[in-house]
Amino acid sequence: MKIKNILSLAAAALVLASCSDKMDYKEYSVYDEDFVKTTFGRSAGIVTSVYNDLDYDFGNYSGAMLASATDESVYSHAGNAIEKFYDGGWSASSNNDASLWTKCWRGISYANLFIDEFRDEKFEEYLTDLDYKQELHQYQNLQYEARFLRAYYYFLLVRSFGGVPLITQHMEADEANVQPRVSSDEIFQFINSECEAIQDTIIKDYSDLGNMQLKSKNETGRVNNLCVLALKARAALYYASPLFNPSGDKARWLQAAQANKELIDECKGRGMKLSKDYSSLFQKDNWQNSEECILVRRIVSASNSFEKYNFPIGLENAGGGNCPTQNLVDAYEMTNGKAITDADSGYDPQNPYANRDARLAMTVAVNGEQWPNDVLETFYGGANAQPIAFATPTGYYLKKYVNKSLTIGALNATTERHHWVIFRLAEFYLNYAEAMLNYTGSGYETASGLNMTAAAAVNVVRTRAGQPNMAADLSASAFAERLENERFVELAFEGHRFYDLRRWKVAGDQKYRTIKSMKITKTADGTFNYEVTSDSKTRAYWDDKMYLFPIAQGEILKSGVLEQNPGW
């Protein structure tokens, strides 16, 4: 790939924030390598472009989120591409996410280019500039950013495809296309080794650089060492999980526990903690959250597309969208900490949303509440309900990440920027708990160098939600069930569920393929009757080959050496 083609990308399309500051992106139009190397800014533009493919999901499948390929939600528009994940239409020649492969290799290619050919520039013609040392200091850090981003894209690839080619130097396309796959073990080991190599060298905090702070620029939104630790910790959890650890090697669970604890301790050392307001993590100013957020992807362009996709049917231009399932709603406990299936919980099937975990009301819009501006009617025949086309098939609408203040009508429409949380601290408490449970075989045991139990880690997350601590006498299997449930509700609609069910190798279980909904009818006296219904037909198809994605047939043919994943 020619240099001029790389740096003529529209690098201004996105802005990334590491919680509290913005990065200024620029566009470059260049013609040769020597020209690029003449200034700090042009050379740094290569790494800036690598940030452009950081993942997010504000309806990547023509409005549908990946959540709607799981038991989290159902997309209200039949025939959407998301259905290929579960209706048997997914194949190597009809690849549901071919862009994932493309964008990851694009990022890896640009990172390799910078690391191999641009990282050692001295820009000596600028030696007399007052901020030369500061410019050079930040420029030299870019090699570590590039290495992080390369490892990050390798993680996206391995969690979806398993083993892939491991390319760690800049190659022309013809050479890169004929590299063979290596094992998933090698990819995970590469990610871990890269993170360990740079975690103590990459800048810790761009907003606190002392005498190396640039006065004329604000680029503190770039990845820092917390991002590196977070990637290492998440990747370690996946590497220990059944999909990638078929022998059940406990040493991997220990490594995952250690990596997640390392991040937690580093965050604590900087005064970070879980934010009091859970819902604020998913609102328009979440990029400014410096308490809990570790890495947030900011999108420059203001939009109301996500709201158009997900506002309730009945509003002008609203699409209904990703409708939470009864499966998810049922996962939210009562405020007393008991599951709704517990006879002593106090759950009332005819008043189903009373006294529930507060996260339910922050995530799911239910019948009778005001959302976004009017009282929501999801009972049959209601203003936002079936039989209206594209109305919620589950009885619910989505709140999380939806900006209720926006207007989507043809007149006076308003827009805002949307920002996707990639890493936040709560995830890593849950990651740690899972690793410790699988390593020790108990929710209540510690290990050498790991003085926090799995229960204690989960309780940090539950306390923020206002939920009681985990019971102190659960068996390992019962604890695992409660932990899975906690992960389901805490991380709902954040892109985890789809991959969690795969790395645990349970996505094929009927439990996760039977979608439950709430059928609501209004009675003659104006009250409502609530009835839970189940439908296994909407997720009837499963094949174990679907634990990994197929590589697009075009890539197989172009390469000549790439081997397809089994079964595809």
KAGILIN-V420749 format. One record per residue. N is the residue number from 1. PSI is psi as a letter, one per 30 degrees, with the letter a starting at -180 (none if undefined). Layout:
n=N psi=PSI
n=N psi=PSI
This chain:
n=1 psi=k
n=2 psi=k
n=3 psi=e
n=4 psi=e
n=5 psi=e
n=6 psi=e
n=7 psi=g
n=8 psi=g
n=9 psi=l
n=10 psi=i
n=11 psi=f
n=12 psi=g
n=13 psi=f
n=14 psi=l
n=15 psi=k
n=16 psi=k
n=17 psi=k
n=18 psi=i
n=19 psi=e
n=20 psi=f
n=21 psi=l
n=22 psi=l
n=23 psi=k
n=24 psi=j
n=25 psi=l
n=26 psi=l
n=27 psi=k
n=28 psi=k
n=29 psi=j
n=30 psi=l
n=31 psi=f
n=32 psi=l
n=33 psi=e
n=34 psi=e
n=35 psi=e
n=36 psi=e
n=37 psi=g
n=38 psi=f
n=39 psi=l
n=40 psi=e
n=41 psi=e
n=42 psi=e
n=43 psi=e
n=44 psi=f
n=45 psi=f
n=46 psi=e
n=47 psi=e
n=48 psi=e
n=49 psi=f
n=50 psi=f
n=51 psi=f
n=52 psi=f
n=53 psi=g
n=54 psi=k
n=55 psi=l
n=56 psi=l
n=57 psi=i
n=58 psi=h
n=59 psi=h
n=60 psi=f
n=61 psi=i
n=62 psi=h
n=63 psi=e
n=64 psi=k
n=65 psi=l
n=66 psi=f
n=67 psi=e
n=68 psi=g
n=69 psi=g
n=70 psi=a
n=71 psi=g
n=72 psi=e
n=73 psi=l
n=74 psi=k
n=75 psi=k
n=76 psi=f
n=77 psi=j
n=78 psi=k
n=79 psi=g
n=80 psi=l
n=81 psi=f
n=82 psi=f
n=83 psi=f
n=84 psi=f
n=85 psi=f
n=86 psi=g
n=87 psi=g
n=88 psi=f
n=89 psi=f
n=90 psi=k
n=91 psi=l
n=92 psi=f
n=93 psi=f
n=94 psi=i
n=95 psi=k
n=96 psi=f
n=97 psi=h
n=98 psi=f
n=99 psi=f
n=100 psi=e
n=101 psi=e
n=102 psi=e
n=103 psi=e
n=104 psi=e
n=105 psi=e
n=106 psi=e
n=107 psi=e
n=108 psi=e
n=109 psi=e
n=110 psi=e
n=111 psi=e
n=112 psi=e
n=113 psi=e
n=114 psi=e
n=115 psi=e
n=116 psi=e
n=117 psi=f
n=118 psi=f
n=119 psi=f
n=120 psi=g
n=121 psi=k
n=122 psi=f
n=123 psi=h
n=124 psi=f
n=125 psi=f
n=126 psi=g
n=127 psi=e
n=128 psi=f
n=129 psi=k
n=130 psi=e
n=131 psi=g
n=132 psi=e
n=133 psi=e
n=134 psi=e
n=135 psi=e
n=136 psi=e
n=137 psi=e
n=138 psi=e
n=139 psi=e
n=140 psi=f
n=141 psi=f
n=142 psi=f
n=143 psi=e
n=144 psi=e
n=145 psi=e
n=146 psi=e
n=147 psi=e
n=148 psi=e
n=149 psi=e
n=150 psi=e
n=151 psi=e
n=152 psi=e
n=153 psi=e
n=154 psi=e
n=155 psi=e
n=156 psi=e
n=157 psi=e
n=158 psi=e
n=159 psi=f
n=160 psi=e
n=161 psi=f
n=162 psi=b
n=163 psi=k
n=164 psi=l
n=165 psi=k
n=166 psi=j
n=167 psi=j
n=168 psi=g
n=169 psi=l
n=170 psi=k
n=171 psi=l
n=172 psi=l
n=173 psi=e
n=174 psi=e
n=175 psi=e
n=176 psi=e
n=177 psi=f
n=178 psi=g
n=179 psi=k
n=180 psi=l
n=181 psi=k
n=182 psi=l
n=183 psi=l
n=184 psi=e
n=185 psi=e
n=186 psi=e
n=187 psi=e
n=188 psi=e
n=189 psi=e
n=190 psi=e
n=191 psi=e
n=192 psi=e
n=193 psi=e
n=194 psi=e
n=195 psi=e
n=196 psi=e
n=197 psi=f
n=198 psi=f
n=199 psi=f
n=200 psi=f
n=201 psi=e
n=202 psi=k
n=203 psi=k
n=204 psi=e
n=205 psi=j
n=206 psi=f
n=207 psi=f
n=208 psi=i
n=209 psi=g
n=210 psi=b
n=211 psi=g
n=212 psi=g
n=213 psi=k
n=214 psi=k
n=215 psi=f
n=216 psi=f
n=217 psi=l
n=218 psi=j
n=219 psi=h
n=220 psi=f
n=221 psi=f
n=222 psi=l
n=223 psi=k
n=224 psi=a
n=225 psi=f
n=226 psi=e
n=227 psi=e
n=228 psi=e
n=229 psi=e
n=230 psi=e
n=231 psi=e
n=232 psi=e
n=233 psi=e
n=234 psi=e
n=235 psi=e
n=236 psi=e
n=237 psi=e
n=238 psi=e
n=239 psi=f
n=240 psi=f
n=241 psi=l
n=242 psi=e
n=243 psi=e
n=244 psi=g
n=245 psi=i
n=246 psi=f
n=247 psi=f
n=248 psi=h
n=249 psi=j
n=250 psi=f
n=251 psi=e
n=252 psi=e
n=253 psi=e
n=254 psi=e
n=255 psi=e
n=256 psi=e
n=257 psi=e
n=258 psi=e
n=259 psi=e
n=260 psi=e
n=261 psi=e
n=262 psi=e
n=263 psi=e
n=264 psi=e
n=265 psi=e
n=266 psi=e
n=267 psi=e
n=268 psi=e
n=269 psi=f
n=270 psi=g
n=271 psi=g
n=272 psi=l
n=273 psi=l
n=274 psi=k
n=275 psi=k
n=276 psi=e
n=277 psi=j
n=278 psi=e
n=279 psi=f
n=280 psi=f
n=281 psi=f
n=282 psi=g
n=283 psi=l
n=284 psi=f
n=285 psi=g
n=286 psi=f
n=287 psi=f
n=288 psi=f
n=289 psi=j
n=290 psi=g
n=291 psi=e
n=292 psi=e
n=293 psi=k
n=294 psi=e
n=295 psi=k
n=296 psi=k
n=297 psi=k
n=298 psi=k
n=299 psi=k
n=300 psi=e
n=301 psi=k
n=302 psi=k
n=303 psi=l
n=304 psi=g
n=305 psi=e
n=306 psi=e
n=307 psi=e
n=308 psi=e
n=309 psi=e
n=310 psi=f
n=311 psi=l
n=312 psi=k
n=313 psi=k
n=314 psi=f
n=315 psi=k
n=316 psi=k
n=317 psi=g
n=318 psi=k
n=319 psi=f
n=320 psi=d
n=321 psi=b
n=322 psi=j
n=323 psi=j
n=324 psi=k
n=325 psi=l
n=326 psi=f
n=327 psi=e
n=328 psi=e
n=329 psi=e
n=330 psi=f
n=331 psi=f
n=332 psi=k
n=333 psi=l
n=334 psi=l
n=335 psi=f
n=336 psi=g
n=337 psi=f
n=338 psi=k
n=339 psi=l
n=340 psi=f
n=341 psi=f
n=342 psi=k
n=343 psi=f
n=344 psi=g
n=345 psi=f
n=346 psi=g
n=347 psi=k
n=348 psi=j
n=349 psi=f
n=350 psi=g
n=351 psi=i
n=352 psi=f
n=353 psi=g
n=354 psi=k
n=355 psi=h
n=356 psi=l
n=357 psi=k
n=358 psi=f
n=359 psi=f
n=360 psi=e
n=361 psi=f
n=362 psi=f
n=363 psi=e
n=364 psi=k
n=365 psi=k
n=366 psi=l
n=367 psi=k
n=368 psi=f
n=369 psi=l
n=370 psi=j
n=371 psi=k
n=372 psi=f
n=373 psi=f
n=374 psi=l
n=375 psi=k
n=376 psi=k
n=377 psi=j
n=378 psi=g
n=379 psi=l
n=380 psi=k
n=381 psi=f
n=382 psi=l
n=383 psi=f
n=384 psi=g
n=385 psi=l
n=386 psi=k
n=387 psi=g
n=388 psi=k
n=389 psi=k
n=390 psi=g
n=391 psi=l
n=392 psi=k
n=393 psi=f
n=394 psi=f
n=395 psi=g
n=396 psi=l
n=397 psi=l
n=398 psi=k
n=399 psi=e
n=400 psi=k
n=401 psi=f
n=402 psi=k
n=403 psi=j
n=404 psi=f
n=405 psi=f
n=406 psi=k
n=407 psi=k
n=408 psi=g
n=409 psi=l
n=410 psi=e
n=411 psi=k
n=412 psi=h
n=413 psi=k
n=414 psi=l
n=415 psi=l
n=416 psi=l
n=417 psi=l
n=418 psi=k
n=419 psi=k
n=420 psi=k
n=421 psi=j
n=422 psi=e
n=423 psi=k
n=424 psi=l
n=425 psi=e
n=426 psi=e
n=427 psi=e
n=428 psi=f
n=429 psi=e
n=430 psi=e
n=431 psi=e
n=432 psi=e
n=433 psi=e
n=434 psi=e
n=435 psi=e
n=436 psi=e
n=437 psi=e
n=438 psi=f
n=439 psi=e
n=440 psi=f
n=441 psi=g
n=442 psi=l
n=443 psi=f
n=444 psi=g
n=445 psi=l
n=446 psi=l
n=447 psi=l
n=448 psi=k
n=449 psi=f
n=450 psi=j
n=451 psi=g
n=452 psi=k
n=453 psi=l
n=454 psi=e
n=455 psi=e
n=456 psi=e
n=457 psi=e
n=458 psi=e
n=459 psi=f
n=460 psi=e
n=461 psi=e
n=462 psi=e
n=463 psi=e
n=464 psi=e
n=465 psi=f
n=466 psi=g
n=467 psi=k
n=468 psi=l
n=469 psi=l
n=470 psi=k
n=471 psi=k
n=472 psi=g
n=473 psi=g
n=474 psi=k
n=475 psi=l
n=476 psi=e
n=477 psi=e
n=478 psi=e
n=479 psi=e
n=480 psi=e
n=481 psi=e
n=482 psi=e
n=483 psi=e
n=484 psi=e
n=485 psi=e
n=486 psi=e
n=487 psi=e
n=488 psi=e
n=489 psi=e
n=490 psi=e
n=491 psi=g
n=492 psi=k
n=493 psi=g
n=494 psi=g
n=495 psi=g
n=496 psi=e
n=497 psi=e
n=498 psi=e
n=499 psi=f
n=500 psi=e
n=501 psi=f
n=502 psi=e
n=503 psi=f
n=504 psi=f
n=505 psi=h
n=506 psi=g
n=507 psi=f
n=508 psi=f
n=509 psi=k
n=510 psi=e
n=511 psi=e
n=512 psi=f
n=513 psi=f
n=514 psi=j
n=515 psi=k
n=516 psi=k
n=517 psi=l
n=518 psi=j
n=519 psi=j
n=520 psi=k
n=521 psi=k
n=522 psi=k
n=523 psi=l
n=524 psi=f
n=525 psi=g
n=526 psi=f
n=527 psi=l
n=528 psi=k
n=529 psi=k
n=530 psi=k
n=531 psi=k
n=532 psi=k
n=533 psi=l
n=534 psi=k
n=535 psi=j
n=536 psi=f
n=537 psi=e
n=538 psi=f
n=539 psi=h
n=540 psi=f
n=541 psi=k
n=542 psi=k
n=543 psi=k
n=544 psi=f
n=545 psi=f
n=546 psi=f
n=547 psi=f
n=548 psi=l
n=549 psi=l
n=550 psi=k
n=551 psi=k
n=552 psi=k
n=553 psi=e
n=554 psi=e
n=555 psi=e
n=556 psi=e
n=557 psi=e
n=558 psi=e
n=559 psi=e
n=560 psi=f
n=561 psi=f
n=562 psi=k
n=563 psi=k
n=564 psi=l
n=565 psi=k
n=566 psi=k
n=567 psi=f
n=568 psi=none
